[in-house]
Amino acid sequence: MLSSIHALLCNYSIPHCFATTPHRCKVKDDDEWLEKTGLSFKNYSNRRDKRKSINLSCRLFCEKFFIDCIDMESQVDNSDFFYDDLHLTNRASPIVGKVLFDNLNKLGAF
């Protein structure tokens, strides 16, 4: 999928980079949030590992084809930023937005 998106953007000379997806990475077996969801630690760990695998694929693709990649997964690694496993809290949104903006600015997007 990344190769198709990359090819399309290149075909139309559209500058671009890719970014990994931030998500709740650290969950303990007795995590209060996990208990509220009804998910078992094992099921959540499997979900988290799949997200990590997708993000790794993104990093490797970008590395292989010399595409800039903003690694949001490693830069936004605070479980308090998420009200579930994927969505940001209102408090975290501007913080994460600044991280993304700063990275795009370093790449010369602005």
Secondary structure, DSSP 4 states (H G I P E B T S, - for coil): -HHHHHHHHHHTT----EEPPP------TT-HHHHHHT--HHHHHHHHHHHHHHHHHHHHHHHHTT--EE-HHHHS--GGGBSSSSPBPTTHHHHHHHHHHHHHHHTT--
